[in-house]
Amino acid sequence: MLAEFRRVTAPGGTLVVGFVYGDDVSAFDHKVVTAYRWPVDEFSARLARAGFTEVDRQHRPGDGTQRPQAAIAAVLGEP
């Protein structure tokens, strides 16, 4: 998936990815398809290996009714 994002993003273009975060990569049931929790640092490292440079990150902790969410903004190449 990240390789395809790299292919379709112009150099210097920004990618923003939102995801459920957790302590390790783990699957959980979702209404539409199996979804996964990701450690934020691990997801950032995978973006870096795909050629993206993180420029911002946001967290929203879970509150018992919602899962913890994170978002990473990254540019293709160096910012």
mmCIF file of the N, C-alpha and C atoms, coordinates in Angstrom:
data_MODEL
# 
_entry.id   MODEL 
# 
loop_
_atom_site.group_PDB 
_atom_site.id 
_atom_site.type_symbol 
_atom_site.label_atom_id 
_atom_site.label_alt_id 
_atom_site.label_comp_id 
_atom_site.label_asym_id 
_atom_site.label_entity_id 
_atom_site.label_seq_id 
_atom_site.pdbx_PDB_ins_code 
_atom_site.Cartn_x 
_atom_site.Cartn_y 
_atom_site.Cartn_z 
_atom_site.occupancy 
_atom_site.B_iso_or_equiv 
_atom_site.pdbx_formal_charge 
_atom_site.auth_seq_id 
_atom_site.auth_comp_id 
_atom_site.auth_asym_id 
_atom_site.auth_atom_id 
_atom_site.pdbx_PDB_model_num 
ATOM 1   N N  . MET A 1 1  ? 0.814   -1.173 0.000  1.00 0.00 ? 1  MET A N  1 
ATOM 2   C CA . MET A 1 1  ? 0.000   0.000  0.000  1.00 0.00 ? 1  MET A CA 1 
ATOM 3   C C  . MET A 1 1  ? 0.872   1.256  0.000  1.00 0.00 ? 1  MET A C  1 
ATOM 4   N N  . LEU A 1 2  ? 1.917   1.285  0.840  1.00 0.00 ? 2  LEU A N  1 
ATOM 5   C CA . LEU A 1 2  ? 2.771   2.478  0.908  1.00 0.00 ? 2  LEU A CA 1 
ATOM 6   C C  . LEU A 1 2  ? 3.558   2.674  -0.382 1.00 0.00 ? 2  LEU A C  1 
ATOM 7   N N  . ALA A 1 3  ? 3.933   1.582  -1.032 1.00 0.00 ? 3  ALA A N  1 
ATOM 8   C CA . ALA A 1 3  ? 4.617   1.701  -2.324 1.00 0.00 ? 3  ALA A CA 1 
ATOM 9   C C  . ALA A 1 3  ? 3.696   2.357  -3.359 1.00 0.00 ? 3  ALA A C  1 
ATOM 10  N N  . GLU A 1 4  ? 2.413   2.031  -3.324 1.00 0.00 ? 4  GLU A N  1 
ATOM 11  C CA . GLU A 1 4  ? 1.463   2.648  -4.256 1.00 0.00 ? 4  GLU A CA 1 
ATOM 12  C C  . GLU A 1 4  ? 1.268   4.124  -3.921 1.00 0.00 ? 4  GLU A C  1 
ATOM 13  N N  . PHE A 1 5  ? 1.199   4.462  -2.628 1.00 0.00 ? 5  PHE A N  1 
ATOM 14  C CA . PHE A 1 5  ? 1.133   5.879  -2.253 1.00 0.00 ? 5  PHE A CA 1 
ATOM 15  C C  . PHE A 1 5  ? 2.357   6.623  -2.785 1.00 0.00 ? 5  PHE A C  1 
ATOM 16  N N  . ARG A 1 6  ? 3.521   6.004  -2.667 1.00 0.00 ? 6  ARG A N  1 
ATOM 17  C CA . ARG A 1 6  ? 4.739   6.642  -3.179 1.00 0.00 ? 6  ARG A CA 1 
ATOM 18  C C  . ARG A 1 6  ? 4.642   6.846  -4.691 1.00 0.00 ? 6  ARG A C  1 
ATOM 19  N N  . ARG A 1 7  ? 4.155   5.834  -5.393 1.00 0.00 ? 7  ARG A N  1 
ATOM 20  C CA . ARG A 1 7  ? 4.077   5.904  -6.854 1.00 0.00 ? 7  ARG A CA 1 
ATOM 21  C C  . ARG A 1 7  ? 3.176   7.045  -7.315 1.00 0.00 ? 7  ARG A C  1 
ATOM 22  N N  . VAL A 1 8  ? 2.069   7.290  -6.614 1.00 0.00 ? 8  VAL A N  1 
ATOM 23  C CA . VAL A 1 8  ? 1.101   8.274  -7.091 1.00 0.00 ? 8  VAL A CA 1 
ATOM 24  C C  . VAL A 1 8  ? 1.270   9.656  -6.453 1.00 0.00 ? 8  VAL A C  1 
ATOM 25  N N  . THR A 1 9  ? 2.232   9.813  -5.556 1.00 0.00 ? 9  THR A N  1 
ATOM 26  C CA . THR A 1 9  ? 2.470   11.104 -4.912 1.00 0.00 ? 9  THR A CA 1 
ATOM 27  C C  . THR A 1 9  ? 3.623   11.814 -5.606 1.00 0.00 ? 9  THR A C  1 
ATOM 28  N N  . ALA A 1 10 ? 3.420   13.078 -5.953 1.00 0.00 ? 10 ALA A N  1 
ATOM 29  C CA . ALA A 1 10 ? 4.474   13.871 -6.584 1.00 0.00 ? 10 ALA A CA 1 
ATOM 30  C C  . ALA A 1 10 ? 5.580   14.149 -5.575 1.00 0.00 ? 10 ALA A C  1 
ATOM 31  N N  . PRO A 1 11 ? 6.836   14.275 -6.024 1.00 0.00 ? 11 PRO A N  1 
ATOM 32  C CA . PRO A 1 11 ? 7.910   14.641 -5.098 1.00 0.00 ? 11 PRO A CA 1 
ATOM 33  C C  . PRO A 1 11 ? 7.542   15.913 -4.329 1.00 0.00 ? 11 PRO A C  1 
ATOM 34  N N  . GLY A 1 12 ? 7.707   15.871 -3.020 1.00 0.00 ? 12 GLY A N  1 
ATOM 35  C CA . GLY A 1 12 ? 7.340   16.999 -2.175 1.00 0.00 ? 12 GLY A CA 1 
ATOM 36  C C  . GLY A 1 12 ? 5.871   17.018 -1.795 1.00 0.00 ? 12 GLY A C  1 
ATOM 37  N N  . GLY A 1 13 ? 5.092   16.078 -2.368 1.00 0.00 ? 13 GLY A N  1 
ATOM 38  C CA . GLY A 1 13 ? 3.665   15.994 -2.054 1.00 0.00 ? 13 GLY A CA 1 
ATOM 39  C C  . GLY A 1 13 ? 3.436   15.464 -0.647 1.00 0.00 ? 13 GLY A C  1 
ATOM 40  N N  . THR A 1 14 ? 2.302   15.809 -0.088 1.00 0.00 ? 14 THR A N  1 
ATOM 41  C CA . THR A 1 14 ? 1.982   15.423 1.285  1.00 0.00 ? 14 THR A CA 1 
ATOM 42  C C  . THR A 1 14 ? 0.981   14.279 1.318  1.00 0.00 ? 14 THR A C  1 
ATOM 43  N N  . LEU A 1 15 ? 1.233   13.349 2.210  1.00 0.00 ? 15 LEU A N  1 
ATOM 44  C CA . LEU A 1 15 ? 0.346   12.232 2.483  1.00 0.00 ? 15 LEU A CA 1 
ATOM 45  C C  . LEU A 1 15 ? -0.067  12.326 3.947  1.00 0.00 ? 15 LEU A C  1 
ATOM 46  N N  . VAL A 1 16 ? -1.359  12.215 4.230  1.00 0.00 ? 16 VAL A N  1 
ATOM 47  C CA . VAL A 1 16 ? -1.844  12.169 5.608  1.00 0.00 ? 16 VAL A CA 1 
ATOM 48  C C  . VAL A 1 16 ? -2.548  10.836 5.789  1.00 0.00 ? 16 VAL A C  1 
ATOM 49  N N  . VAL A 1 17 ? -2.106  10.069 6.790  1.00 0.00 ? 17 VAL A N  1 
ATOM 50  C CA . VAL A 1 17 ? -2.658  8.744  7.049  1.00 0.00 ? 17 VAL A CA 1 
ATOM 51  C C  . VAL A 1 17 ? -3.217  8.716  8.463  1.00 0.00 ? 17 VAL A C  1 
ATOM 52  N N  . GLY A 1 18 ? -4.473  8.324  8.594  1.00 0.00 ? 18 GLY A N  1 
ATOM 53  C CA . GLY A 1 18 ? -5.089  8.157  9.901  1.00 0.00 ? 18 GLY A CA 1 
ATOM 54  C C  . GLY A 1 18 ? -5.248  6.674  10.200 1.00 0.00 ? 18 GLY A C  1 
ATOM 55  N N  . PHE A 1 19 ? -5.061  6.287  11.461 1.00 0.00 ? 19 PHE A N  1 
ATOM 56  C CA . PHE A 1 19 ? -5.140  4.882  11.822 1.00 0.00 ? 19 PHE A CA 1 
ATOM 57  C C  . PHE A 1 19 ? -5.395  4.722  13.315 1.00 0.00 ? 19 PHE A C  1 
ATOM 58  N N  . VAL A 1 20 ? -5.809  3.530  13.685 1.00 0.00 ? 20 VAL A N  1 
ATOM 59  C CA . VAL A 1 20 ? -5.974  3.167  15.096 1.00 0.00 ? 20 VAL A CA 1 
ATOM 60  C C  . VAL A 1 20 ? -4.598  2.762  15.616 1.00 0.00 ? 20 VAL A C  1 
ATOM 61  N N  . TYR A 1 21 ? -4.207  3.292  16.766 1.00 0.00 ? 21 TYR A N  1 
ATOM 62  C CA . TYR A 1 21 ? -2.892  2.931  17.283 1.00 0.00 ? 21 TYR A CA 1 
ATOM 63  C C  . TYR A 1 21 ? -2.997  2.050  18.524 1.00 0.00 ? 21 TYR A C  1 
ATOM 64  N N  . GLY A 1 22 ? -1.921  1.311  18.752 1.00 0.00 ? 22 GLY A N  1 
ATOM 65  C CA . GLY A 1 22 ? -1.822  0.418  19.901 1.00 0.00 ? 22 GLY A CA 1 
ATOM 66  C C  . GLY A 1 22 ? -0.366  0.094  20.158 1.00 0.00 ? 22 GLY A C  1 
ATOM 67  N N  . ASP A 1 23 ? -0.117  -0.774 21.119 1.00 0.00 ? 23 ASP A N  1 
ATOM 68  C CA . ASP A 1 23 ? 1.253   -1.125 21.505 1.00 0.00 ? 23 ASP A CA 1 
ATOM 69  C C  . ASP A 1 23 ? 1.935   -2.060 20.515 1.00 0.00 ? 23 ASP A C  1 
ATOM 70  N N  . ASP A 1 24 ? 1.157   -2.800 19.732 1.00 0.00 ? 24 ASP A N  1 
ATOM 71  C CA . ASP A 1 24 ? 1.730   -3.695 18.733 1.00 0.00 ? 24 ASP A CA 1 
ATOM 72  C C  . ASP A 1 24 ? 0.770   -3.796 17.554 1.00 0.00 ? 24 ASP A C  1 
ATOM 73  N N  . VAL A 1 25 ? 1.256   -4.350 16.453 1.00 0.00 ? 25 VAL A N  1 
ATOM 74  C CA . VAL A 1 25 ? 0.398   -4.552 15.291 1.00 0.00 ? 25 VAL A CA 1 
ATOM 75  C C  . VAL A 1 25 ? -0.555  -5.693 15.640 1.00 0.00 ? 25 VAL A C  1 
ATOM 76  N N  . SER A 1 26 ? -1.846  -5.415 15.619 1.00 0.00 ? 26 SER A N  1 
ATOM 77  C CA . SER A 1 26 ? -2.822  -6.449 15.956 1.00 0.00 ? 26 SER A CA 1 
ATOM 78  C C  . SER A 1 26 ? -4.130  -6.173 15.222 1.00 0.00 ? 26 SER A C  1 
ATOM 79  N N  . ALA A 1 27 ? -4.765  -7.259 14.806 1.00 0.00 ? 27 ALA A N  1 
ATOM 80  C CA . ALA A 1 27 ? -6.035  -7.164 14.084 1.00 0.00 ? 27 ALA A CA 1 
ATOM 81  C C  . ALA A 1 27 ? -7.182  -6.991 15.066 1.00 0.00 ? 27 ALA A C  1 
ATOM 82  N N  . PHE A 1 28 ? -8.252  -6.340 14.592 1.00 0.00 ? 28 PHE A N  1 
ATOM 83  C CA . PHE A 1 28 ? -9.489  -6.273 15.358 1.00 0.00 ? 28 PHE A CA 1 
ATOM 84  C C  . PHE A 1 28 ? -10.661 -6.236 14.384 1.00 0.00 ? 28 PHE A C  1 
ATOM 85  N N  . ASP A 1 29 ? -11.814 -6.673 14.863 1.00 0.00 ? 29 ASP A N  1 
ATOM 86  C CA . ASP A 1 29 ? -13.010 -6.695 14.017 1.00 0.00 ? 29 ASP A CA 1 
ATOM 87  C C  . ASP A 1 29 ? -13.498 -5.284 13.751 1.00 0.00 ? 29 ASP A C  1 
ATOM 88  N N  . HIS A 1 30 ? -13.906 -5.075 12.515 1.00 0.00 ? 30 HIS A N  1 
ATOM 89  C CA . HIS A 1 30 ? -14.468 -3.810 12.075 1.00 0.00 ? 30 HIS A CA 1 
ATOM 90  C C  . HIS A 1 30 ? -15.704 -4.157 11.257 1.00 0.00 ? 30 HIS A C  1 
ATOM 91  N N  . LYS A 1 31 ? -16.660 -3.267 11.164 1.00 0.00 ? 31 LYS A N  1 
ATOM 92  C CA . LYS A 1 31 ? -17.912 -3.562 10.449 1.00 0.00 ? 31 LYS A CA 1 
ATOM 93  C C  . LYS A 1 31 ? -17.687 -3.919 8.985  1.00 0.00 ? 31 LYS A C  1 
ATOM 94  N N  . VAL A 1 32 ? -16.673 -3.326 8.356  1.00 0.00 ? 32 VAL A N  1 
ATOM 95  C CA . VAL A 1 32 ? -16.484 -3.508 6.919  1.00 0.00 ? 32 VAL A CA 1 
ATOM 96  C C  . VAL A 1 32 ? -15.435 -4.566 6.600  1.00 0.00 ? 32 VAL A C  1 
ATOM 97  N N  . VAL A 1 33 ? -14.292 -4.487 7.259  1.00 0.00 ? 33 VAL A N  1 
ATOM 98  C CA . VAL A 1 33 ? -13.171 -5.365 6.950  1.00 0.00 ? 33 VAL A CA 1 
ATOM 99  C C  . VAL A 1 33 ? -12.305 -5.483 8.203  1.00 0.00 ? 33 VAL A C  1 
ATOM 100 N N  . THR A 1 34 ? -11.495 -6.506 8.296  1.00 0.00 ? 34 THR A N  1 
ATOM 101 C CA . THR A 1 34 ? -10.563 -6.607 9.418  1.00 0.00 ? 34 THR A CA 1 
ATOM 102 C C  . THR A 1 34 ? -9.653  -5.387 9.408  1.00 0.00 ? 34 THR A C  1 
ATOM 103 N N  . ALA A 1 35 ? -9.510  -4.755 10.554 1.00 0.00 ? 35 ALA A N  1 
ATOM 104 C CA . ALA A 1 35 ? -8.658  -3.566 10.678 1.00 0.00 ? 35 ALA A CA 1 
ATOM 105 C C  . ALA A 1 35 ? -7.487  -3.901 11.607 1.00 0.00 ? 35 ALA A C  1 
ATOM 106 N N  . TYR A 1 36 ? -6.511  -2.991 11.663 1.00 0.00 ? 36 TYR A N  1 
ATOM 107 C CA . TYR A 1 36 ? -5.296  -3.249 12.441 1.00 0.00 ? 36 TYR A CA 1 
ATOM 108 C C  . TYR A 1 36 ? -4.926  -2.046 13.288 1.00 0.00 ? 36 TYR A C  1 
ATOM 109 N N  . ARG A 1 37 ? -4.434  -2.330 14.481 1.00 0.00 ? 37 ARG A N  1 
ATOM 110 C CA . ARG A 1 37 ? -3.803  -1.318 15.325 1.00 0.00 ? 37 ARG A CA 1 
ATOM 111 C C  . ARG A 1 37 ? -2.323  -1.299 14.963 1.00 0.00 ? 37 ARG A C  1 
ATOM 112 N N  . TRP A 1 38 ? -1.736  -0.113 15.001 1.00 0.00 ? 38 TRP A N  1 
ATOM 113 C CA . TRP A 1 38 ? -0.308  0.050  14.702 1.00 0.00 ? 38 TRP A CA 1 
ATOM 114 C C  . TRP A 1 38 ? 0.352   0.898  15.770 1.00 0.00 ? 38 TRP A C  1 
ATOM 115 N N  . PRO A 1 39 ? 1.546   0.544  16.208 1.00 0.00 ? 39 PRO A N  1 
ATOM 116 C CA . PRO A 1 39 ? 2.329   1.486  17.017 1.00 0.00 ? 39 PRO A CA 1 
ATOM 117 C C  . PRO A 1 39 ? 2.685   2.689  16.139 1.00 0.00 ? 39 PRO A C  1 
ATOM 118 N N  . VAL A 1 40 ? 2.549   3.886  16.665 1.00 0.00 ? 40 VAL A N  1 
ATOM 119 C CA . VAL A 1 40 ? 2.764   5.090  15.856 1.00 0.00 ? 40 VAL A CA 1 
ATOM 120 C C  . VAL A 1 40 ? 4.196   5.146  15.320 1.00 0.00 ? 40 VAL A C  1 
ATOM 121 N N  . ASP A 1 41 ? 5.183   4.863  16.155 1.00 0.00 ? 41 ASP A N  1 
ATOM 122 C CA . ASP A 1 41 ? 6.574   4.908  15.692 1.00 0.00 ? 41 ASP A CA 1 
ATOM 123 C C  . ASP A 1 41 ? 6.844   3.879  14.600 1.00 0.00 ? 41 ASP A C  1 
ATOM 124 N N  . GLU A 1 42 ? 6.240   2.706  14.696 1.00 0.00 ? 42 GLU A N  1 
ATOM 125 C CA . GLU A 1 42 ? 6.416   1.678  13.661 1.00 0.00 ? 42 GLU A CA 1 
ATOM 126 C C  . GLU A 1 42 ? 5.800   2.122  12.342 1.00 0.00 ? 42 GLU A C  1 
ATOM 127 N N  . PHE A 1 43 ? 4.616   2.734  12.396 1.00 0.00 ? 43 PHE A N  1 
ATOM 128 C CA . PHE A 1 43 ? 3.995   3.213  11.157 1.00 0.00 ? 43 PHE A CA 1 
ATOM 129 C C  . PHE A 1 43 ? 4.847   4.309  10.532 1.00 0.00 ? 43 PHE A C  1 
ATOM 130 N N  . SER A 1 44 ? 5.382   5.198  11.362 1.00 0.00 ? 44 SER A N  1 
ATOM 131 C CA . SER A 1 44 ? 6.255   6.263  10.860 1.00 0.00 ? 44 SER A CA 1 
ATOM 132 C C  . SER A 1 44 ? 7.497   5.670  10.204 1.00 0.00 ? 44 SER A C  1 
ATOM 133 N N  . ALA A 1 45 ? 8.074   4.646  10.803 1.00 0.00 ? 45 ALA A N  1 
ATOM 134 C CA . ALA A 1 45 ? 9.263   3.995  10.236 1.00 0.00 ? 45 ALA A CA 1 
ATOM 135 C C  . ALA A 1 45 ? 8.946   3.364  8.878  1.00 0.00 ? 45 ALA A C  1 
ATOM 136 N N  . ARG A 1 46 ? 7.773   2.781  8.761  1.00 0.00 ? 46 ARG A N  1 
ATOM 137 C CA . ARG A 1 46 ? 7.389   2.196  7.467  1.00 0.00 ? 46 ARG A CA 1 
ATOM 138 C C  . ARG A 1 46 ? 7.191   3.269  6.405  1.00 0.00 ? 46 ARG A C  1 
ATOM 139 N N  . LEU A 1 47 ? 6.630   4.403  6.807  1.00 0.00 ? 47 LEU A N  1 
ATOM 140 C CA . LEU A 1 47 ? 6.528   5.522  5.867  1.00 0.00 ? 47 LEU A CA 1 
ATOM 141 C C  . LEU A 1 47 ? 7.916   5.965  5.414  1.00 0.00 ? 47 LEU A C  1 
ATOM 142 N N  . ALA A 1 48 ? 8.862   6.046  6.340  1.00 0.00 ? 48 ALA A N  1 
ATOM 143 C CA . ALA A 1 48 ? 10.230  6.451  6.002  1.00 0.00 ? 48 ALA A CA 1 
ATOM 144 C C  . ALA A 1 48 ? 10.858  5.464  5.020  1.00 0.00 ? 48 ALA A C  1 
ATOM 145 N N  . ARG A 1 49 ? 10.667  4.177  5.245  1.00 0.00 ? 49 ARG A N  1 
ATOM 146 C CA . ARG A 1 49 ? 11.218  3.175  4.322  1.00 0.00 ? 49 ARG A CA 1 
ATOM 147 C C  . ARG A 1 49 ? 10.594  3.291  2.931  1.00 0.00 ? 49 ARG A C  1 
ATOM 148 N N  . ALA A 1 50 ? 9.375   3.823  2.860  1.00 0.00 ? 50 ALA A N  1 
ATOM 149 C CA . ALA A 1 50 ? 8.704   4.013  1.571  1.00 0.00 ? 50 ALA A CA 1 
ATOM 150 C C  . ALA A 1 50 ? 9.098   5.336  0.919  1.00 0.00 ? 50 ALA A C  1 
ATOM 151 N N  . GLY A 1 51 ? 9.956   6.136  1.593  1.00 0.00 ? 51 GLY A N  1 
ATOM 152 C CA . GLY A 1 51 ? 10.443  7.379  0.992  1.00 0.00 ? 51 GLY A CA 1 
ATOM 153 C C  . GLY A 1 51 ? 9.785   8.647  1.507  1.00 0.00 ? 51 GLY A C  1 
ATOM 154 N N  . PHE A 1 52 ? 8.925   8.525  2.527  1.00 0.00 ? 52 PHE A N  1 
ATOM 155 C CA . PHE A 1 52 ? 8.241   9.692  3.087  1.00 0.00 ? 52 PHE A CA 1 
ATOM 156 C C  . PHE A 1 52 ? 8.964   10.177 4.339  1.00 0.00 ? 52 PHE A C  1 
ATOM 157 N N  . THR A 1 53 ? 8.891   11.484 4.586  1.00 0.00 ? 53 THR A N  1 
ATOM 158 C CA . THR A 1 53 ? 9.464   12.090 5.782  1.00 0.00 ? 53 THR A CA 1 
ATOM 159 C C  . THR A 1 53 ? 8.335   12.661 6.623  1.00 0.00 ? 53 THR A C  1 
ATOM 160 N N  . GLU A 1 54 ? 8.228   12.192 7.860  1.00 0.00 ? 54 GLU A N  1 
ATOM 161 C CA . GLU A 1 54 ? 7.173   12.675 8.750  1.00 0.00 ? 54 GLU A CA 1 
ATOM 162 C C  . GLU A 1 54 ? 7.368   14.154 9.052  1.00 0.00 ? 54 GLU A C  1 
ATOM 163 N N  . VAL A 1 55 ? 6.283   14.920 8.973  1.00 0.00 ? 55 VAL A N  1 
ATOM 164 C CA . VAL A 1 55 ? 6.338   16.348 9.302  1.00 0.00 ? 55 VAL A CA 1 
ATOM 165 C C  . VAL A 1 55 ? 5.407   16.723 10.445 1.00 0.00 ? 55 VAL A C  1 
ATOM 166 N N  . ASP A 1 56 ? 4.445   15.851 10.765 1.00 0.00 ? 56 ASP A N  1 
ATOM 167 C CA . ASP A 1 56 ? 3.541   16.121 11.890 1.00 0.00 ? 56 ASP A CA 1 
ATOM 168 C C  . ASP A 1 56 ? 2.868   14.823 12.290 1.00 0.00 ? 56 ASP A C  1 
ATOM 169 N N  . ARG A 1 57 ? 2.459   14.772 13.566 1.00 0.00 ? 57 ARG A N  1 
ATOM 170 C CA . ARG A 1 57 ? 1.679   13.636 14.047 1.00 0.00 ? 57 ARG A CA 1 
ATOM 171 C C  . ARG A 1 57 ? 0.711   14.122 15.111 1.00 0.00 ? 57 ARG A C  1 
ATOM 172 N N  . GLN A 1 58 ? -0.442  13.508 15.134 1.00 0.00 ? 58 GLN A N  1 
ATOM 173 C CA . GLN A 1 58 ? -1.487  13.844 16.101 1.00 0.00 ? 58 GLN A CA 1 
ATOM 174 C C  . GLN A 1 58 ? -1.990  12.555 16.735 1.00 0.00 ? 58 GLN A C  1 
ATOM 175 N N  . HIS A 1 59 ? -2.407  12.644 17.998 1.00 0.00 ? 59 HIS A N  1 
ATOM 176 C CA . HIS A 1 59 ? -2.982  11.504 18.721 1.00 0.00 ? 59 HIS A CA 1 
ATOM 177 C C  . HIS A 1 59 ? -4.313  11.919 19.339 1.00 0.00 ? 59 HIS A C  1 
ATOM 178 N N  . ARG A 1 60 ? -5.235  10.996 19.360 1.00 0.00 ? 60 ARG A N  1 
ATOM 179 C CA . ARG A 1 60 ? -6.459  11.155 20.135 1.00 0.00 ? 60 ARG A CA 1 
ATOM 180 C C  . ARG A 1 60 ? -6.620  9.876  20.937 1.00 0.00 ? 60 ARG A C  1 
ATOM 181 N N  . PRO A 1 61 ? -6.437  9.945  22.258 1.00 0.00 ? 61 PRO A N  1 
ATOM 182 C CA . PRO A 1 61 ? -6.543  8.722  23.057 1.00 0.00 ? 61 PRO A CA 1 
ATOM 183 C C  . PRO A 1 61 ? -7.962  8.165  23.037 1.00 0.00 ? 61 PRO A C  1 
ATOM 184 N N  . GLY A 1 62 ? -8.063  6.862  23.237 1.00 0.00 ? 62 GLY A N  1 
ATOM 185 C CA . GLY A 1 62 ? -9.377  6.249  23.353 1.00 0.00 ? 62 GLY A CA 1 
ATOM 186 C C  . GLY A 1 62 ? -10.026 6.667  24.663 1.00 0.00 ? 62 GLY A C  1 
ATOM 187 N N  . ASP A 1 63 ? -11.352 6.637  24.678 1.00 0.00 ? 63 ASP A N  1 
ATOM 188 C CA . ASP A 1 63 ? -12.057 7.056  25.891 1.00 0.00 ? 63 ASP A CA 1 
ATOM 189 C C  . ASP A 1 63 ? -13.032 5.998  26.387 1.00 0.00 ? 63 ASP A C  1 
ATOM 190 N N  . GLY A 1 64 ? -12.869 4.782  25.938 1.00 0.00 ? 64 GLY A N  1 
ATOM 191 C CA . GLY A 1 64 ? -13.785 3.722  26.319 1.00 0.00 ? 64 GLY A CA 1 
ATOM 192 C C  . GLY A 1 64 ? -14.904 3.514  25.320 1.00 0.00 ? 64 GLY A C  1 
ATOM 193 N N  . THR A 1 65 ? -15.273 4.561  24.587 1.00 0.00 ? 65 THR A N  1 
ATOM 194 C CA . THR A 1 65 ? -16.299 4.432  23.544 1.00 0.00 ? 65 THR A CA 1 
ATOM 195 C C  . THR A 1 65 ? -15.691 4.548  22.151 1.00 0.00 ? 65 THR A C  1 
ATOM 196 N N  . GLN A 1 66 ? -14.499 5.118  22.056 1.00 0.00 ? 66 GLN A N  1 
ATOM 197 C CA . GLN A 1 66 ? -13.800 5.255  20.779 1.00 0.00 ? 66 GLN A CA 1 
ATOM 198 C C  . GLN A 1 66 ? -12.395 4.690  20.918 1.00 0.00 ? 66 GLN A C  1 
ATOM 199 N N  . ARG A 1 67 ? -11.906 4.101  19.831 1.00 0.00 ? 67 ARG A N  1 
ATOM 200 C CA . ARG A 1 67 ? -10.537 3.570  19.822 1.00 0.00 ? 67 ARG A CA 1 
ATOM 201 C C  . ARG A 1 67 ? -9.540  4.720  19.742 1.00 0.00 ? 67 ARG A C  1 
ATOM 202 N N  . PRO A 1 68 ? -8.315  4.514  20.243 1.00 0.00 ? 68 PRO A N  1 
ATOM 203 C CA . PRO A 1 68 ? -7.296  5.560  20.109 1.00 0.00 ? 68 PRO A CA 1 
ATOM 204 C C  . PRO A 1 68 ? -6.928  5.749  18.638 1.00 0.00 ? 68 PRO A C  1 
ATOM 205 N N  . GLN A 1 69 ? -6.863  6.983  18.209 1.00 0.00 ? 69 GLN A N  1 
ATOM 206 C CA . GLN A 1 69 ? -6.578  7.315  16.815 1.00 0.00 ? 69 GLN A CA 1 
ATOM 207 C C  . GLN A 1 69 ? -5.273  8.108  16.720 1.00 0.00 ? 69 GLN A C  1 
ATOM 208 N N  . ALA A 1 70 ? -4.589  7.937  15.599 1.00 0.00 ? 70 ALA A N  1 
ATOM 209 C CA . ALA A 1 70 ? -3.401  8.731  15.302 1.00 0.00 ? 70 ALA A CA 1 
ATOM 210 C C  . ALA A 1 70 ? -3.451  9.139  13.837 1.00 0.00 ? 70 ALA A C  1 
ATOM 211 N N  . ALA A 1 71 ? -2.760  10.198 13.518 1.00 0.00 ? 71 ALA A N  1 
ATOM 212 C CA . ALA A 1 71 ? -2.608  10.640 12.137 1.00 0.00 ? 71 ALA A CA 1 
ATOM 213 C C  . ALA A 1 71 ? -1.172  11.116 11.963 1.00 0.00 ? 71 ALA A C  1 
ATOM 214 N N  . ILE A 1 72 ? -0.574  10.744 10.844 1.00 0.00 ? 72 ILE A N  1 
ATOM 215 C CA . ILE A 1 72 ? 0.770   11.177 10.494 1.00 0.00 ? 72 ILE A CA 1 
ATOM 216 C C  . ILE A 1 72 ? 0.708   11.890 9.157  1.00 0.00 ? 72 ILE A C  1 
ATOM 217 N N  . ALA A 1 73 ? 1.282   13.088 9.107  1.00 0.00 ? 73 ALA A N  1 
ATOM 218 C CA . ALA A 1 73 ? 1.465   13.813 7.848  1.00 0.00 ? 73 ALA A CA 1 
ATOM 219 C C  . ALA A 1 73 ? 2.917   13.628 7.435  1.00 0.00 ? 73 ALA A C  1 
ATOM 220 N N  . ALA A 1 74 ? 3.135   13.277 6.189  1.00 0.00 ? 74 ALA A N  1 
ATOM 221 C CA . ALA A 1 74 ? 4.485   13.048 5.698  1.00 0.00 ? 74 ALA A CA 1 
ATOM 222 C C  . ALA A 1 74 ? 4.584   13.551 4.261  1.00 0.00 ? 74 ALA A C  1 
ATOM 223 N N  . VAL A 1 75 ? 5.775   14.014 3.898  1.00 0.00 ? 75 VAL A N  1 
ATOM 224 C CA . VAL A 1 75 ? 6.026   14.451 2.522  1.00 0.00 ? 75 VAL A CA 1 
ATOM 225 C C  . VAL A 1 75 ? 6.903   13.421 1.830  1.00 0.00 ? 75 VAL A C  1 
ATOM 226 N N  . LEU A 1 76 ? 6.743   13.320 0.532  1.00 0.00 ? 76 LEU A N  1 
ATOM 227 C CA . LEU A 1 76 ? 7.579   12.417 -0.240 1.00 0.00 ? 76 LEU A CA 1 
ATOM 228 C C  . LEU A 1 76 ? 8.934   13.082 -0.443 1.00 0.00 ? 76 LEU A C  1 
ATOM 229 N N  . GLY A 1 77 ? 9.964   12.454 0.066  1.00 0.00 ? 77 GLY A N  1 
ATOM 230 C CA . GLY A 1 77 ? 11.313  13.017 0.021  1.00 0.00 ? 77 GLY A CA 1 
ATOM 231 C C  . GLY A 1 77 ? 11.573  13.858 1.243  1.00 0.00 ? 77 GLY A C  1 
ATOM 232 N N  . GLU A 1 78 ? 12.447  14.820 1.116  1.00 0.00 ? 78 GLU A N  1 
ATOM 233 C CA . GLU A 1 78 ? 12.794  15.717 2.228  1.00 0.00 ? 78 GLU A CA 1 
ATOM 234 C C  . GLU A 1 78 ? 11.853  16.920 2.225  1.00 0.00 ? 78 GLU A C  1 
ATOM 235 N N  . PRO A 1 79 ? 11.424  17.374 3.407  1.00 0.00 ? 79 PRO A N  1 
ATOM 236 C CA . PRO A 1 79 ? 10.516  18.537 3.463  1.00 0.00 ? 79 PRO A CA 1 
ATOM 237 C C  . PRO A 1 79 ? 11.194  19.807 3.044  1.00 0.00 ? 79 PRO A C  1 
# 
